[in-house]
Structures are given as C-alpha cells and as structure tokens.
Amino acid sequence: MKKWILLLLAVVLALGLGACATSTDSGEGDNPKQTEDGKKDKKEGDKDDKGEKVLRLNNGTEPKSLDPSIGFDSVSWTPLNNLMEGLTRLDENSQPQAATAEKWDISEDGKTYTFYIREDAKWSNGDPVVAEDFVYAWKYMLDPDTASPAAFLAYFIEGAEEYNSGDGSVDDVKVSAKDEKTLEVVLTAPTGFFLDLLTNPAFFPINHKVAEDNPKWHAEADTFVSNGPFAFESWKHEEEMVFVKNEHYWDKDVVKLDKVHWAMVNDENTPYQMFVSGELDVTGIPAELSDELIDGDNVYIGDQGGLEFYRFNITKEPFQNKKIRQAFSYAVNRDEIAEFVVKNGVKPAYGFVSPGFIGPDGKDFREGNGDLVTFDPDKAKELLEEGMKEEGYDKLPEITLSYNTSDTNKAVAETVQNMLSEHLDVEVKLENQEWNVFSEAQMNLELQFSRSSFINDYSDPVNFLESFVTDSYMNRTGFSSKEYDELIKKGKTEVDEEKRWEYLQEAERMLADEMIAMPIRYYNIVALEADGVTGLLRHPVGYLDLKYADKN
C-alpha cells in the first residue's frame, strides 16, 4: 500500500467519530448494550411506551422534494417509496408485480398497455385512487413548466418527449383514463422493461383533486396524501419525519409496523453511535470500522445498481482535450480506492454499467463488454504530454476537483488528488459544497472537474448510458454527439434484443473512449441491523421498501 494511503487512513481514523458525511440508511431503542461485533442486545423496550412497533431510520438529509415529479434522488425516493405506490411494485426478487394496478393487458404489437386499478385502492384521506390521478401526475411531470428532472423517463410514451421539449401538445401525450379505474398508455415502441420502469417514484400517482386545490400539497405532513403502506404523521423539516401505517392502503394487512421515525443526520459516524445507543435500528458502517464489523451476523450486504464517477466539463480548459481526460483516468488506481479508502466490500469500476444486467445471451453486460478503463500510469503520462502539446500548454491551467460534502467523498477526492500528483505531477485543488449548491452548480456547467453518483432508476443498461445524450438533465459535461445519441435511441427502440444489446455495448465503448466521465467504483448496500428487525427490502435500483418490515 502506498505511504500516502496509510497516511490518509491514519487521518480518517484520527478524526474518529467527529467527522461529518451523508448517510441514507438507519433506526430505535432504549440504550441497549453493544456486543463486540456491533450488534445491539435484544431487550424489552424495543417498542415505544404505547406498545407500538416503531422502526427508527436515518434519511441522511431533508428530501429534496416529496413531489414525485421533483424528488429525483435517493433521499427523496426512500420516503416516497413507502408513502406512495405506482401501478407496479418491486417484489422480494426485485421484479415488478401488481400493485395499485391489479392486472393489465398488453397489445400484440407491445405498444399499448391497459391497466386496471384496484377497486379498493384509496388515498390516505379516503379518496379512491382513479386513472385520472395517473394521467394528471404523468402529464404534470412532462409539463415543461414543472421542470421535472425525471421527465426523460417518460419519453417511451408517445407524445411525451415532444410535449416536454415544447414541440408538442399535452393532448398528444398518449396517457388516458378510459373510465374511473382503467388507464391506457401507448408507447412509441415495444419496451420490455416498461413495467419495471413504472416502479420508479416519478410514475407514482397524484391525487388530482387535492393537487388542483393545493399545488403545495406535498410540502407538509398535514397536507400530504399518500396511497402506499404509510401516511404522514409529522414532519419537522431538516430534523425528522414520522410515518404511520396507512389504514386506507389496499394491502394494509401485510404492514406490520405502526410507525417509522426518520432522523436526518448528515454524518457517517454519528448514526453508528446512535445505533450503538439504540436510537437507530439500522445504519451504515463507517469505513474505518469496516474491517471490525463487516463480518458480523447482523450485517446486510447486497447489490446496488449504480456508479460513483467524476465528470469532466469539456467546456472548460483543459478538459476540452480528450487525451488529457484519458490521462487523468489512466492515472487513477481504482483497486486501491475500493479496497483501502471506501472499503465495505465495494468493487472498483472499470466500466460504466454496473454488474447485474443479464443480456439475451445469458451473460452479464459488464462481462460482455469487459474492462474499458484501466490503471496505466505510463500511458497516462504519454497521453498527458500529447494532449498538452495539442493545446499548446507548457503548464496545465489550474484544476479544481469539486465534491459534495461527505467524509467518504472527501477521502476519495483526496486519494484521486494524490494519485494525479504522484503519477502525472499534476496539482489539483479540492473544494467541497453542500449538496443543493453543488448539484445546481454542476447542472449549470460551473464546475470544472466534479464528483458524481448514479443509482439506477430502472433495471436496464440504457438507464445510465442515456444520461449522456445531448441536452440530458444528467449530462452535465457539455458533451454532445449525434453518433452517441443515435446509439442510445437504437438501444431504447430496437426490438431484437441481441441487436439492442450490441448498440448499448457500442455506446459504452464510445463513452470510455471519449472519457467525459471517469468511473471510480460500483455501489453496494451495507447495513447494520438491530436484533429483531426483519423484512426490509433493499432493491438494487436504490429503493428501500418497508411494506413487509417488522420489529420484534
């Protein structure tokens, strides 16, 4: 291990439990004792004073928004996925199953879906869930004035992209209520993963009568109406949320929890101490404690479809030059970052699409396309020299690497900074920003070189790759290529699955060659769970589902 990695780990460990960062998992208790492997002792008092089953979790930060069309991030998805429900819902095998829709028909050409909404599907205020609630929600998402970051997900629907881009009418969007409980959707082309796509919170319904009366219905607990397993009891912004079992939910008999209490602690170590003291039932493992805790009996480890990566802004020097971008990538040793910095069993990323997507040939997409990005410091030096010569640089312009505030993000950024210094003799400045400021600056192409993360919205390789088409909300690099756009278009619409897969693999190879984004590591899910906590469903697309959760 390099000396600077040892030094970095020593600094992180010395900071101990006072460091700050983001956490998205967590949970309750009465100061139970802590065993040597990090497990809470089970004792009476796991229920609150009223004898209710209360699961205590940590959402990390305040949700960006609980408007399903706007809250397009993990800290919004987690509460939304438990307050609301779409036409389909992922089961324990992460496959879409009937939910608010009890059944559906698909036309012979694979383009028209007819959904039949359950008669007993109701909102938390007692209103029936009707087809018009979906029509309203989806057209609201696509309305250009809404500026929904999730709108691109609906482009599979006929007329959706045209309306969202301002080139079409809302009446051209082929989503309609055939009667109160029947919804018809017409797609532009057969889309095999459409039922999976509909599990994304962006496709959740909105009680159209409530929303028409109060457009800010989603902003406070006392105005929020839900159709999922839980309903809002209270919401102290930036501090906590409390959910209660939704007695109007069609499948309420399977919901075992009485309440879910959500803390908002944007820190990687404090939640662990809260878990130790019984204030949380679930938490992540701080990197410096990984070796000590990772093999405990109460540790959950699962797959998560997603990628941590760094974006190059090709509208800012020196990253307009492809060879300089490639040089930076070849200078980064992803194995060392995964094993010694992030830890917790994460895997280094030598491609963009994470493992877990099986193609028509039975092979994993990642296996089929192989390692596209490697560590090669000699090649990095050669490319940097060539790129600087092409641009007429005697010295590179000042470079700043930006990241959103988090202990882990800081540690990875410092490691990349040291690697670029060691292997390329390039000095990089670091800056951290709070999430909302950072996110807006990145979207506005104000950041030169910046940290990013992606959690899959649905289970298909095109989901990540479509992020870099021209004018995509997720692009944030300045990159535009008609050839790449065409590959992604074919990767969405091609009926022959083998050909579709080939288009997507070609698109990923092009992304690796252009190197507008530098992959770092794939995500996984690692969590400590208190004794007695069962039934948590964690889906690779990033949803935490508490419908079947229990606490004994």
C-alpha positions in Angstrom: 0.0 0.0 0.0 1.3 3.5 -0.9 2.6 5.6 2.0 0.0 8.4 1.3 -2.8 5.9 1.6 -1.6 4.8 5.0 -1.3 8.5 6.0 -4.9 9.2 4.7 -6.3 6.3 6.7 -4.5 7.4 9.8 -6.0 10.9 9.4 -9.5 9.5 8.9 -9.1 7.2 11.9 -7.8 10.1 14.0 -10.9 12.2 13.1 -12.8 9.3 14.7 -16.4 9.8 15.4 -16.4 13.6 15.0 -16.3 13.6 11.2 -19.3 14.5 9.0 -20.9 13.0 5.9 -24.0 11.6 4.3 -26.0 8.6 5.4 -29.1 7.1 3.8 -29.8 4.1 6.0 -30.7 3.9 9.6 -33.2 3.3 13.1 -34.7 3.0 17.5 -34.2 1.7 21.1 -33.5 2.3 24.8 -29.7 2.4 25.2 -29.2 -1.4 24.8 -25.7 -2.7 25.4 -23.4 -3.2 22.5 -21.8 -6.5 21.8 -18.3 -6.9 20.4 -19.5 -7.4 16.8 -21.6 -4.2 16.7 -24.9 -5.9 17.4 -27.4 -4.4 19.8 -28.5 -6.7 22.6 -32.2 -7.5 22.3 -34.2 -6.4 25.3 -37.6 -5.3 26.4 -38.2 -1.7 25.3 -37.9 -2.4 21.5 -41.4 -1.0 21.4 -42.3 2.5 22.5 -44.2 3.4 25.6 -47.5 2.9 23.8 -46.6 -0.6 22.8 -46.3 0.4 19.1 -43.8 -1.1 16.7 -41.6 1.9 15.7 -38.7 1.4 13.3 -36.1 4.2 13.6 -34.1 5.0 10.5 -31.9 7.8 9.2 -32.7 9.5 5.9 -29.4 11.5 6.0 -30.8 14.8 4.9 -34.1 16.6 4.1 -35.7 15.2 1.0 -35.2 17.4 -2.0 -38.9 17.2 -2.6 -41.7 14.8 -1.9 -43.4 15.8 -5.1 -42.9 12.6 -7.1 -42.0 14.5 -10.2 -39.3 16.6 -8.5 -37.8 14.4 -5.8 -35.5 12.6 -8.2 -32.7 11.5 -5.8 -32.2 8.7 -3.2 -33.0 10.9 -0.1 -36.4 11.6 -1.7 -37.0 8.2 -3.2 -36.7 6.4 0.2 -39.6 8.2 1.9 -41.6 8.4 -1.3 -41.4 4.6 -2.0 -43.0 4.0 1.4 -45.6 6.7 1.3 -46.7 6.1 -2.3 -47.2 3.3 -4.7 -47.3 3.1 -8.5 -49.1 0.7 -10.8 -46.4 -1.9 -10.2 -44.1 -2.5 -7.2 -40.9 -4.5 -6.9 -41.1 -7.8 -5.0 -38.5 -9.6 -2.9 -36.7 -10.6 -6.1 -36.8 -7.0 -7.4 -39.2 -7.9 -10.1 -42.3 -5.7 -10.9 -45.6 -7.1 -9.6 -49.2 -5.9 -9.5 -49.6 -3.1 -7.0 -52.1 -0.2 -7.4 -53.0 -1.9 -10.7 -54.3 -5.4 -10.1 -53.7 -6.5 -13.7 -53.0 -5.2 -17.2 -53.3 -6.1 -20.8 -50.6 -5.6 -23.5 -51.4 -5.3 -27.2 -50.0 -7.7 -29.7 -47.6 -5.1 -31.0 -46.3 -4.5 -27.5 -47.0 -0.8 -27.6 -50.4 -0.4 -25.8 -50.8 -1.1 -22.1 -54.2 -1.2 -20.4 -54.0 -1.1 -16.6 -56.9 -1.9 -14.3 -56.7 -0.1 -11.0 -57.9 -2.0 -7.8 -61.3 -1.1 -6.6 -60.1 -0.9 -3.0 -57.1 1.3 -3.9 -57.5 4.5 -1.8 -55.7 7.6 -0.7 -54.9 8.3 2.9 -57.8 10.8 3.0 -60.2 8.1 1.9 -60.5 9.2 -1.8 -60.4 6.4 -4.3 -57.3 6.1 -6.5 -58.5 6.6 -10.0 -57.0 6.5 -13.5 -57.1 10.3 -13.7 -54.7 10.5 -10.8 -52.0 8.8 -13.0 -53.0 10.9 -16.1 -52.6 14.1 -14.0 -49.3 13.0 -12.4 -47.6 12.0 -15.6 -48.7 15.0 -17.7 -47.7 17.2 -14.8 -44.3 15.6 -14.8 -44.0 16.2 -18.6 -45.2 19.8 -18.4 -42.2 22.0 -19.4 -43.2 24.4 -16.6 -42.7 21.7 -14.0 -39.1 21.3 -15.0 -39.1 17.7 -13.7 -35.6 16.1 -13.7 -37.4 12.8 -14.2 -39.4 13.7 -17.3 -37.0 11.9 -19.7 -38.1 8.6 -18.1 -41.5 9.0 -19.7 -40.1 9.6 -23.2 -41.1 6.0 -24.0 -44.7 7.2 -24.1 -46.0 8.5 -27.4 -46.0 12.3 -27.5 -44.2 12.7 -24.2 -40.8 13.9 -25.4 -42.4 16.4 -27.8 -44.6 17.9 -25.1 -41.8 18.1 -22.6 -39.5 19.7 -25.1 -42.1 22.3 -26.1 -42.6 20.9 -29.6 -45.9 19.2 -28.9 -49.2 19.5 -27.0 -50.3 17.9 -23.8 -53.2 16.4 -25.7 -50.7 14.4 -27.8 -49.4 12.5 -24.8 -50.9 9.1 -25.1 -52.0 8.5 -21.5 -55.7 8.4 -20.9 -58.4 7.4 -18.5 -60.8 5.1 -20.3 -63.0 5.1 -17.2 -62.5 5.7 -13.5 -60.4 2.6 -12.9 -58.9 1.9 -16.4 -55.7 3.6 -17.6 -54.4 3.3 -21.2 -50.8 4.1 -22.2 -49.4 4.0 -25.7 -45.6 3.7 -26.2 -43.6 4.8 -29.2 -42.1 1.3 -29.5 -42.2 -2.0 -27.6 -40.3 -1.6 -24.3 -39.7 -4.8 -22.5 -38.8 -3.1 -19.2 -41.8 -0.8 -19.1 -43.4 -2.5 -16.1 -40.1 -2.2 -14.2 -39.8 1.5 -15.2 -43.2 2.2 -13.6 -41.9 1.3 -10.2 -39.9 4.5 -10.2 -41.4 7.1 -7.9 -41.6 9.5 -10.9 -44.6 7.4 -12.1 -46.5 7.5 -8.8 -50.0 8.9 -9.0 -51.0 12.3 -7.5 -54.5 12.9 -6.1 -55.6 15.3 -8.8 -58.4 16.8 -6.7 -56.0 17.6 -3.8 -53.3 18.9 -6.1 -55.6 21.1 -8.0 -56.9 22.6 -4.8 -53.4 22.9 -3.2 -50.3 22.7 -5.5 -48.1 22.6 -2.4 -49.9 19.5 -1.0 -46.6 17.6 -0.8 -44.7 20.2 1.3 -46.1 19.5 4.7 -47.3 16.4 6.7 -50.8 17.7 7.3 -51.5 18.3 3.6 -49.7 15.2 2.2 -51.9 12.5 0.8 -50.4 9.0 0.2 -51.6 5.8 -1.4 -48.8 3.5 -0.2 -48.2 1.5 3.0 -47.6 4.5 5.2 -49.0 8.0 5.7 -47.5 11.2 7.2 -47.9 11.9 10.9 -45.5 14.7 11.3 -42.6 16.5 9.6 -40.1 18.7 11.3 -38.1 20.0 8.3 -34.3 19.3 8.4 -34.9 17.3 11.6 -37.3 14.3 11.4 -40.2 12.7 9.7 -42.7 10.3 11.3 -44.8 7.9 9.2 -47.8 5.9 10.5 -49.4 2.8 9.0 -51.9 3.9 6.2 -55.2 2.3 7.2 -56.6 3.1 3.8 -53.9 1.1 1.9 -55.4 -1.7 -0.1 -52.8 -4.2 1.3 -52.7 -2.8 4.9 -53.0 -6.3 6.4 -49.4 -7.2 5.5 -48.0 -3.9 7.0 -46.6 -4.8 10.5 -45.0 -1.6 11.6 -47.1 1.0 13.4 -44.7 3.9 12.8 -41.4 4.8 11.1 -39.3 7.5 12.6 -36.8 9.1 10.2 -33.9 11.1 11.6 -31.9 13.4 9.3 -28.3 13.1 10.3 -25.8 14.0 7.6 -22.9 12.3 9.1 -21.2 8.9 8.6 -20.2 8.2 12.2 -22.9 9.7 14.4 -25.6 7.4 13.0 -23.4 4.4 14.0 -23.2 5.8 17.6 -26.9 6.3 17.5 -27.2 2.6 16.5 -25.0 1.6 19.4 -27.1 3.5 21.8 -30.4 2.2 20.4 -31.5 5.4 18.8 -31.4 3.8 15.4 -32.4 0.3 14.2 -30.4 0.4 11.0 -27.2 2.2 10.0 -24.3 2.0 7.6 -20.8 1.0 8.6 -18.1 3.8 8.8 -15.2 3.0 6.5 -12.7 3.0 9.4 -14.8 0.3 11.2 -15.3 -1.9 8.2 -12.6 -4.5 9.0 -14.0 -4.8 12.5 -17.7 -5.0 11.7 -18.2 -6.2 8.1 -18.3 -10.0 9.0 -20.8 -9.6 11.9 -24.0 -11.7 11.9 -26.2 -8.6 11.8 -24.6 -7.1 8.6 -26.6 -6.9 5.4 -24.6 -6.8 2.2 -26.4 -6.6 -1.2 -26.0 -5.4 -4.7 -26.9 -1.9 -5.8 -27.0 -0.8 -9.4 -25.0 2.3 -9.6 -21.7 4.1 -10.1 -19.5 6.7 -8.4 -17.7 8.7 -11.1 -16.1 12.0 -11.8 -17.4 14.3 -14.6 -15.1 16.3 -16.8 -16.6 19.6 -18.0 -15.4 19.7 -21.6 -16.5 23.4 -21.9 -13.7 24.3 -19.5 -9.9 24.0 -20.0 -8.0 21.7 -20.1 -10.8 19.1 -20.4 -11.8 20.1 -23.9 -8.9 17.8 -24.9 -9.8 14.1 -24.9 -6.2 12.9 -24.3 -5.9 15.0 -21.2 -9.2 13.5 -19.9 -7.9 10.0 -20.7 -4.6 10.7 -19.0 -6.4 11.6 -15.8 -8.4 8.4 -15.9 -5.4 6.1 -16.6 -3.6 7.7 -13.6 -6.3 6.6 -11.1 -5.9 3.2 -9.3 -9.5 2.2 -8.6 -8.5 -1.0 -6.8 -6.7 0.9 -4.1 -9.7 3.3 -3.7 -12.1 0.4 -3.3 -10.0 -1.7 -1.0 -8.3 0.9 1.2 -10.5 4.1 1.1 -14.2 3.2 0.6 -13.9 -0.4 1.8 -17.1 -2.2 2.9 -16.7 -4.7 0.0 -17.2 -2.2 -2.8 -15.9 -3.1 -6.3 -13.7 -0.9 -8.5 -15.3 0.3 -11.7 -13.6 -0.5 -15.0 -16.7 0.3 -17.0 -19.8 2.5 -16.6 -22.6 0.0 -16.5 -22.6 -1.8 -13.1 -22.7 -5.6 -12.9 -26.1 -7.4 -12.7 -27.7 -6.8 -16.1 -28.2 -10.0 -17.9 -28.4 -9.9 -21.7 -30.2 -12.2 -24.3 -27.0 -14.4 -24.5 -27.2 -15.1 -20.7 -24.1 -13.1 -20.0 -23.8 -10.1 -17.8 -23.5 -6.8 -19.7 -20.3 -6.0 -17.7 -18.7 -9.3 -18.6 -19.7 -8.9 -22.3 -18.0 -5.5 -22.6 -15.1 -6.2 -20.4 -12.8 -3.8 -18.7 -12.9 -0.5 -20.6 -11.0 1.7 -18.2 -7.7 0.6 -16.6 -4.9 1.9 -14.4 -1.8 2.6 -16.5 0.4 5.4 -15.2 2.9 5.2 -18.1 0.1 5.6 -20.7 -1.3 8.4 -18.6 2.0 10.3 -18.8 2.2 9.7 -22.5 -1.4 10.9 -23.2 -1.0 14.0 -21.0 2.1 15.0 -22.9 0.4 14.5 -26.2 -2.7 16.4 -25.1 -0.7 19.3 -23.7 1.2 19.5 -27.0 -2.1 19.6 -29.0 -3.3 22.5 -26.9 0.0 24.4 -26.8 0.2 24.1 -23.0 3.6 24.4 -21.2 1.6 24.1 -18.0 -1.9 22.9 -17.3 -4.5 25.6 -16.3 -5.4 25.5 -12.6 -7.6 22.5 -11.9 -10.2 22.2 -9.1 -12.0 19.0 -8.2 -15.3 19.7 -6.5 -17.3 17.2 -4.4 -20.5 17.3 -2.3 -19.9 17.3 1.5 -19.3 13.8 2.9 -16.4 12.1 4.7 -16.2 9.3 2.1 -16.4 11.8 -0.8 -13.6 13.8 0.8 -11.4 10.7 1.3 -11.9 9.6 -2.3 -11.2 13.1 -3.6 -8.0 13.4 -1.6 -6.9 10.0 -2.9 -7.5 11.0 -6.5 -5.7 14.2 -5.8 -2.7 12.3 -4.6 -2.7 9.9 -7.5 -2.8 12.6 -10.0 0.1 14.3 -8.2 2.1 11.0 -8.0 1.5 9.7 -11.5 1.2 12.9 -13.6 2.8 15.5 -11.4 -0.5 17.5 -11.7 -1.6 19.6 -8.8 -5.3 19.6 -8.1 -7.2 21.8 -5.7 -10.2 20.4 -3.8 -13.4 22.2 -2.9 -16.5 20.8 -1.1 -20.0 22.2 -1.3 -23.3 21.3 0.3 -25.5 19.1 -1.9 -28.0 21.7 -3.2 -25.4 24.2 -4.1 -23.1 21.6 -5.6 -25.9 20.0 -7.6 -27.1 23.3 -9.1 -23.5 24.4 -10.0 -22.8 21.1 -11.7 -26.0 21.2 -13.7 -25.2 24.8 -14.8 -21.7 23.6 -16.0 -20.0 25.8 -13.5 -17.7 23.0 -12.1 -14.6 22.0 -14.0 -14.0 18.5 -12.6 -16.6 17.1 -10.2 -17.7 14.1 -8.2 -20.9 12.3 -9.3 -23.0 9.3 -8.4 -25.7 7.4 -10.2 -28.2 4.9 -8.9 -30.3 3.1 -11.5 -33.8 4.3 -12.0 -34.8 1.0 -13.6 -33.2 -2.3 -14.4 -31.7 -1.8 -17.9 -28.2 -0.8 -19.0 -29.6 2.1 -21.2 -30.6 3.9 -18.0 -27.1 5.0 -17.1 -25.9 5.4 -20.7 -28.8 7.6 -21.7 -27.5 10.2 -19.1 -25.0 11.5 -21.7 -27.2 12.1 -24.7 -27.4 15.8 -25.9 -29.3 18.0 -23.5 -30.0 15.3 -20.9 -30.6 16.6 -17.4 -28.0 14.2 -16.3 -25.3 15.0 -18.9 -23.6 17.9 -17.0 -20.4 17.6 -19.1 -21.1 19.7 -22.2 -20.7 16.6 -24.3 -22.8 16.2 -27.5 -22.6 13.6 -30.2 -25.1 12.7 -32.9 -23.5 9.3 -33.2 -23.9 8.6 -29.4 -27.4 9.9 -29.4 -28.3 7.6 -32.3 -26.8 4.6 -30.5 -28.9 5.3 -27.4 -32.0 5.8 -29.5 -31.5 2.4 -31.0 -30.7 1.0 -27.6 -34.2 2.0 -26.5 -36.3 1.1 -29.5 -34.6 -1.9 -31.2 -37.0 -4.9 -30.9 -34.3 -7.5 -31.5 -32.7 -7.8 -28.0 -29.4 -9.0 -29.3 -29.0 -6.0 -31.6 -30.2 -3.7 -28.9 -27.6 -5.1 -26.5 -24.9 -4.5 -29.2 -25.9 -0.9 -29.6 -25.7 -0.3 -25.9 -22.3 -2.0 -25.6 -21.0 0.1 -28.5 -22.3 3.2 -26.7 -20.5 2.3 -23.5 -17.2 1.7 -25.5 -17.7 5.2 -27.1 -18.2 6.7 -23.6 -15.0 5.1 -22.4 -13.1 6.4 -25.4 -14.4 10.0 -25.1 -13.8 9.8 -21.3 -16.2 12.6 -20.4 -16.8 10.7 -17.2 -14.3 8.8 -15.2 -15.7 5.7 -13.3 -14.4 5.1 -9.8 -16.4 2.3 -8.1 -19.7 0.4 -8.2 -22.1 0.8 -5.3 -23.3 -1.9 -2.9 -25.6 -1.8 0.1 -24.0 -2.5 3.5 -26.0 -2.0 6.7 -26.1 -3.0 10.3 -29.5 -4.2 11.5 -30.6 -4.4 15.1 -31.8 -7.7 16.5 -35.5 -8.3 15.8 -35.6 -6.2 12.6 -36.8 -8.2 9.7 -38.4 -7.9 6.3 -36.5 -4.9 4.9 -36.4 -5.0 1.1 -33.5 -3.2 -0.5 -33.6 -3.1 -4.2 -30.6 -2.7 -6.5 -32.2 0.3 -8.1 -32.0 2.2 -4.8 -35.3 1.8 -3.2 -35.8 0.8 0.5 -39.2 -0.9 0.9 -40.7 -1.1 4.4 -44.0 -2.7 3.4 -43.0 -6.0 4.9 -40.7 -4.8 7.6 -41.1 -5.9 11.2 -39.5 -5.3 14.6 -39.8 -7.8 17.4 
